[in-house]
Each structure stands twice: as structure tokens, then as C-alpha cells.
Amino acid sequence: MAIHETDVAVIGAGTAGLAAERHARKEGATTLLIDPVFAGTTCATVGCMPSKLLIAAADAAQAVRHAIDFGVTAEPAIDGRAVLARVLRLRDDFARGVRQSIEELPEGTCLTAQACFEAPGVLALDTGDRVEARAVVIAPGASPAVPEPYEAVEDHVLTNETIFELEDLPESVGVIGAGPLGLELAQAMHRLGVRVEVFDAGNRLAGLPAEASDALHGILTEAFPIHLDCKPDPSATDTGGRPLMERGRP
């Protein structure tokens, strides 16, 4: 068993963890960055970057539909496989850049392990090593969870960690969670020709104040149904659709 001593230990090599390590080192502290996989940040791999790529494709399709405004008649022919192949290719480029920046950290900074507190300032790693630090930054991020009622149909459930791995666009998607990510993916999928319905247990969209939520609801429901104050029951019947769990929400 090895004991690693440092001024600042950072748990999690995501966006927040990388920023914390960089800032501490800039101020002259010794640092250790602890992560089980060092796969790249959530933003680059399964978050805002790939979602914006999907939205860009959806915006391109929508622009074609509105070409009539300029006297040009057109209708988009959407190749779902090509759309998602581009998203995956560029997403992987983003993630590769993040991993490269991690590789360029000073030697000995990164520890590939999972950590838990053994005592104040003392971390036990699953490798058997220990870390003793003056300060610990906890930035492990989050991962999606499939609620128990949906476990029976888990093979049909998409999350932010799996939706960008699809080879083709689904026929339909039920989005569970009307938060910002759920709504932007719902709109993107709709514009790409996927049949979409949104469900949320709350009575407002994206955590907005009532007036703003009502205005957004009026705009979006012109395109696809949004069901509030409800908890949809999953069905084992395969109709070609996929439920999409918004990250961080049941």
C-alpha cells in the first residue's frame, strides 16, 4: 500500500475537477486528480457538446422547411444514420481533446482509482493506496439512473449516456423529464422527424417561473405534446419507440 501526500486532492476529472486542479496548481499547491476512468468530461462526452451537434442538425433540417419563406420550395430528406455518425465523430474529437489535456498534466498528478473518505483529509482508494491531503475537492459528477418501474423495459430506455451511441434515429421517443436537456433533445428529435412526446411530474417547464413556463409550453406544444403533472407507467410492449430519461430526473 502506497500513501500519497498532497495539498489538494480532487475527486473527479470532469469539467469542475479539472478546473479545481488547475487553479490549485496555479496557486502553488501540490495536487492529485483521482478518477476511475479519465474518459473525458460529461460535457464533451455525453452532455452539452454532442447535444449541440444534434441540435445543429435539427436546425439545418428546420431551415430547409422554412426555405419557402425565401421563395424556395424544399423538404429535408433526413438520413438518421448520417446525422448520428457525424455527432459521434465530432463528439469523439471533443473527448479526445479533453483526454489529451489530461495526459499533459504534470507526471504523477493522475491516480486511476475510486476514492472514499477514511477520515478527515484521508482517502482510501480501491487500489489499496491512501491519499492524505490538506484539502479535498469533491467533483465526481453524476450519472443517470433508471427508475425501478422502468427496469423491466431497460433495454428500450435511453439516457444522456446512451442516446448519442445510437446508429439511427428512433421512430419515436417519450422524453421523461421536461428540464432544459429533456426539452432541447425533444425539440431536436422532433425537427429530425422523430415522433416525440414529453412527460413531467411537475407543472412547469425547465424550472422556469410560471409565466415563462406557460409561454414556452405554448410554443413547444405547437410541435409536440407535453404532459405535465403526470408519471407515465412503462409498458413492456415494443412499439418501436424509446423512452428517454433526462439526466438527473426520473
C-alpha positions as CSV (number, residue, x, y, z in Angstrom):
1,M,0.0,0.0,0.0
2,A,1.3,3.4,-1.0
3,I,0.5,6.7,0.8
4,H,0.2,9.8,-1.5
5,E,0.6,13.1,0.3
6,T,-0.7,16.3,-1.3
7,D,-2.0,19.7,-0.6
8,V,-5.2,19.3,-2.7
9,A,-6.8,16.1,-3.8
10,V,-9.5,16.4,-6.4
11,I,-12.1,13.5,-6.8
12,G,-13.4,13.5,-10.3
13,A,-11.8,14.6,-13.6
14,G,-14.8,16.3,-15.1
15,T,-15.0,20.0,-16.0
16,A,-15.2,21.1,-12.4
17,G,-12.5,18.7,-11.2
18,L,-10.1,19.7,-13.9
19,A,-10.7,23.4,-13.2
20,A,-10.2,22.9,-9.5
21,E,-6.9,21.0,-10.0
22,R,-5.6,23.6,-12.5
23,H,-6.5,26.5,-10.2
24,A,-4.9,24.9,-7.1
25,R,-1.7,24.1,-9.0
26,K,-1.6,27.6,-10.4
27,E,-1.6,28.9,-6.8
28,G,1.4,26.7,-6.0
29,A,-0.3,23.8,-4.3
30,T,0.6,20.2,-5.0
31,T,-2.3,18.3,-6.4
32,L,-3.7,14.9,-7.1
33,L,-6.5,14.2,-9.5
34,I,-8.5,11.0,-8.8
35,D,-10.8,9.4,-11.4
36,P,-11.7,5.8,-12.2
37,V,-11.6,6.1,-16.0
38,F,-10.4,9.6,-17.1
39,A,-12.8,9.2,-20.1
40,G,-13.3,13.0,-20.6
41,T,-15.8,15.4,-19.2
42,T,-19.5,14.9,-19.2
43,C,-19.9,18.0,-21.3
44,A,-17.7,16.7,-24.0
45,T,-18.8,13.0,-24.0
46,V,-22.5,12.8,-23.1
47,G,-23.6,16.4,-22.4
48,C,-23.7,19.8,-24.0
49,M,-21.3,19.2,-26.8
50,P,-22.9,16.2,-28.5
51,S,-26.4,17.6,-27.7
52,K,-25.5,20.8,-29.5
53,L,-24.3,18.8,-32.5
54,L,-27.7,17.1,-32.7
55,I,-29.4,20.4,-32.3
56,A,-27.3,21.8,-35.2
57,A,-28.5,19.0,-37.5
58,A,-32.1,19.7,-36.3
59,D,-31.7,23.4,-37.0
60,A,-30.4,22.6,-40.5
61,A,-33.5,20.5,-41.2
62,Q,-35.7,23.2,-39.9
63,A,-34.0,25.8,-42.1
64,V,-34.8,23.7,-45.1
65,R,-38.5,23.6,-44.1
66,H,-38.5,27.4,-43.9
67,A,-36.9,27.9,-47.2
68,I,-40.3,28.6,-48.6
69,D,-40.0,32.0,-46.8
70,F,-37.4,32.9,-49.4
71,G,-39.4,31.6,-52.3
72,V,-37.6,28.2,-52.3
73,T,-39.7,25.1,-52.0
74,A,-37.8,22.3,-50.2
75,E,-38.4,19.4,-47.8
76,P,-35.5,17.9,-45.8
77,A,-34.6,14.3,-46.5
78,I,-33.1,13.2,-43.2
79,D,-30.6,10.4,-43.1
80,G,-30.6,9.4,-39.4
81,R,-27.5,7.2,-39.7
82,A,-25.6,10.1,-41.2
83,V,-26.8,12.6,-38.6
84,L,-25.7,10.4,-35.7
85,A,-22.5,9.3,-37.4
86,R,-21.5,13.0,-37.6
87,V,-22.5,13.6,-34.0
88,L,-20.4,10.6,-32.8
89,R,-17.4,11.5,-34.9
90,L,-17.2,15.1,-33.7
91,R,-18.1,14.2,-30.2
92,D,-15.2,11.8,-30.1
93,D,-12.9,14.5,-31.3
94,F,-14.0,16.8,-28.4
95,A,-13.5,14.0,-25.9
96,R,-10.1,13.1,-27.4
97,G,-9.0,16.8,-26.9
98,V,-10.0,16.6,-23.2
99,R,-8.2,13.4,-22.7
100,Q,-5.1,14.9,-24.3
101,S,-5.2,17.8,-21.9
102,I,-5.3,15.3,-19.0
103,E,-2.3,13.4,-20.4
104,E,-0.4,16.7,-20.4
105,L,-0.8,17.2,-16.7
106,P,2.4,17.0,-14.6
107,E,3.6,13.5,-14.1
108,G,2.1,11.8,-11.1
109,T,-0.9,14.1,-10.9
110,C,-3.5,11.5,-12.0
111,L,-4.5,8.5,-10.0
112,T,-6.8,6.0,-11.7
113,A,-9.0,4.8,-8.8
114,Q,-12.2,5.3,-6.9
115,A,-11.9,7.1,-3.6
116,C,-13.9,7.2,-0.4
117,F,-13.2,9.0,2.9
118,E,-11.5,7.0,5.6
119,A,-11.0,10.0,7.9
120,P,-10.9,13.8,7.5
121,G,-8.4,14.5,4.8
122,V,-7.7,10.8,4.3
123,L,-9.0,9.0,1.2
124,A,-8.9,5.2,0.7
125,L,-8.5,4.2,-2.9
126,D,-9.9,0.9,-4.4
127,T,-6.3,0.2,-5.5
128,G,-5.4,-0.3,-1.8
129,D,-3.5,3.0,-1.7
130,R,-4.3,6.0,0.5
131,V,-4.2,9.8,-0.1
132,E,-3.6,12.3,2.7
133,A,-4.5,15.8,1.7
134,R,-4.8,19.2,3.4
135,A,-8.0,19.8,1.3
136,V,-10.2,17.6,-0.7
137,V,-12.4,18.8,-3.6
138,I,-15.4,16.5,-4.3
139,A,-16.4,16.8,-8.0
140,P,-17.5,13.3,-9.1
141,G,-20.2,14.5,-11.4
142,A,-23.4,12.5,-11.9
143,S,-24.7,9.6,-13.9
144,P,-28.3,8.8,-15.0
145,A,-30.3,6.2,-13.1
146,V,-33.2,4.2,-14.4
147,P,-36.1,4.3,-12.0
148,E,-37.4,1.0,-10.7
149,P,-40.7,1.0,-12.7
150,Y,-38.6,1.2,-15.9
151,E,-36.2,-1.6,-15.2
152,A,-38.5,-4.1,-16.9
153,V,-38.0,-2.2,-20.2
154,E,-34.5,-1.1,-19.6
155,D,-33.4,-2.4,-23.0
156,H,-35.6,0.3,-24.5
157,V,-34.5,3.1,-22.2
158,L,-32.2,5.8,-23.4
159,T,-30.2,8.2,-21.2
160,N,-27.8,11.0,-22.0
161,E,-25.0,8.3,-21.8
162,T,-26.6,6.1,-24.5
163,I,-28.6,8.3,-26.8
164,F,-25.5,9.5,-28.7
165,E,-24.4,5.9,-29.3
166,L,-27.5,5.1,-31.5
167,E,-26.8,4.1,-35.1
168,D,-30.0,5.5,-36.4
169,L,-32.8,7.8,-35.2
170,P,-35.7,6.0,-33.4
171,E,-39.2,6.0,-34.8
172,S,-40.5,7.7,-31.6
173,V,-39.2,9.0,-28.2
174,G,-41.0,9.6,-25.0
175,V,-39.0,12.1,-23.0
176,I,-39.3,11.7,-19.2
177,G,-38.4,15.0,-17.7
178,A,-39.2,18.5,-19.0
179,G,-36.0,20.1,-17.9
180,P,-33.6,22.0,-20.2
181,L,-31.8,18.9,-21.5
182,G,-35.0,17.0,-22.0
183,L,-36.7,19.8,-23.9
184,E,-33.8,20.6,-26.1
185,L,-33.4,16.9,-27.1
186,A,-37.1,16.6,-27.6
187,Q,-37.2,19.6,-30.0
188,A,-34.1,18.4,-31.8
189,M,-35.6,14.9,-32.3
190,H,-38.9,16.3,-33.5
191,R,-37.2,18.5,-36.1
192,L,-35.3,15.4,-37.3
193,G,-38.6,13.6,-38.0
194,V,-38.9,11.6,-34.7
195,R,-42.3,11.4,-33.1
196,V,-41.9,13.0,-29.7
197,E,-44.0,13.3,-26.5
198,V,-42.7,14.9,-23.2
199,F,-43.8,13.9,-19.7
200,D,-43.0,15.5,-16.4
201,A,-44.3,15.1,-12.8
202,G,-44.1,18.9,-12.2
203,N,-46.2,21.7,-13.6
204,R,-43.6,23.9,-15.1
205,L,-41.0,23.6,-17.9
206,A,-37.3,23.8,-17.3
207,G,-37.7,25.1,-13.8
208,L,-38.9,28.5,-15.2
209,P,-41.2,30.9,-13.5
210,A,-44.9,30.3,-14.2
211,E,-45.3,33.0,-16.8
212,A,-42.2,32.0,-18.8
213,S,-43.1,28.3,-18.5
214,D,-46.6,28.9,-19.9
215,A,-45.1,30.9,-22.8
216,L,-42.6,28.1,-23.6
217,H,-45.3,25.5,-23.2
218,G,-47.5,27.3,-25.8
219,I,-44.6,27.5,-28.3
220,L,-43.4,23.9,-27.9
221,T,-46.8,22.2,-27.9
222,E,-47.4,23.6,-31.4
223,A,-44.8,21.0,-32.4
224,F,-45.2,18.0,-30.0
225,P,-47.4,17.1,-26.9
226,I,-46.1,17.9,-23.4
227,H,-47.8,16.2,-20.5
228,L,-47.3,17.8,-17.1
229,D,-48.4,16.7,-13.6
230,C,-48.1,13.0,-14.6
231,K,-45.9,10.0,-14.1
232,P,-46.2,7.7,-17.1
233,D,-46.3,3.9,-16.5
234,P,-43.8,2.0,-18.7
235,S,-45.1,-0.8,-20.9
236,A,-43.2,-3.9,-22.0
237,T,-45.0,-3.7,-25.4
238,D,-42.4,-2.8,-28.0
239,T,-44.0,-0.3,-30.5
240,G,-40.7,0.9,-31.9
241,G,-40.4,3.8,-29.6
242,R,-37.8,4.6,-26.9
243,P,-38.3,6.4,-23.6
244,L,-35.5,8.9,-22.9
245,M,-34.6,9.7,-19.3
246,E,-33.5,13.3,-18.9
247,R,-30.2,13.3,-17.0
248,G,-30.7,13.7,-13.3
249,R,-34.5,13.3,-13.4
250,P,-36.8,10.3,-13.1
